[in-house]
Amino acid sequence: MELADRCKESAQSVMSKVSDPIAQQIHRENADRKCLATFIAGLSGVVSRQVRYAHPRNLREAMNSALAAD
């Protein structure tokens, strides 16, 4: 999905480059949450409602819900 690819690219561009593995994990989790939120915000209509009702935990779950609702 084009929207998902754009969300991933956007999330990668804002991730800080740090050497500390714990900080890296925190940045990754923040980027993943932003990516998921951006993807869901970019949906509309019935698909948007179905994905929101599904309460996806990650982008893959959101994409699967969007495809199932379409």
C-alpha positions in Angstrom: 0.0 0.0 0.0 1.3 3.4 -1.0 0.1 5.1 2.2 1.9 2.5 4.4 5.1 3.0 2.4 4.9 6.8 2.9 4.3 6.3 6.6 7.3 4.1 7.0 9.6 6.5 5.0 8.4 9.4 7.2 9.0 7.4 10.4 12.5 6.5 9.3 13.4 10.1 8.4 12.7 11.3 12.0 14.4 8.5 13.8 17.5 9.7 15.7 20.8 7.9 15.1 22.0 6.9 18.5 24.4 4.2 19.7 22.7 3.3 22.9 20.5 0.2 22.2 17.9 1.2 24.8 17.5 4.6 23.2 17.3 3.0 19.8 14.5 0.8 21.0 12.6 3.8 22.4 13.1 5.7 19.1 11.9 2.7 17.1 8.8 2.3 19.3 8.0 6.0 19.0 8.5 5.9 15.2 6.3 2.8 14.9 3.5 4.5 16.9 3.7 7.6 14.8 3.6 5.5 11.6 0.5 3.6 12.8 -1.2 6.8 13.7 -0.4 8.5 10.4 -1.6 5.5 8.5 -4.9 5.4 10.3 -5.4 9.1 9.9 -4.8 8.8 6.2 -7.8 6.4 5.8 -11.3 7.5 5.1 -14.9 6.2 5.1 -15.9 2.7 6.1 -12.3 1.5 5.9 -11.2 4.1 8.4 -13.9 3.1 10.9 -13.2 -0.6 10.5 -9.5 -0.1 11.2 -10.1 2.1 14.2 -12.6 -0.4 15.6 -10.0 -3.2 15.2 -7.6 -1.3 17.5 -4.5 -2.5 15.6 -1.3 -2.8 17.6 1.0 -2.2 14.6 1.1 -1.2 11.0 0.8 -4.8 9.7 -2.5 -5.3 11.7 -3.8 -2.0 10.5 -3.0 -2.8 6.8 -4.7 -6.2 7.2 -7.8 -4.6 8.7 -7.9 -2.0 5.9 -7.6 -4.7 3.2 -10.3 -6.8 4.9 -12.6 -3.8 5.1 -12.1 -2.8 1.5 
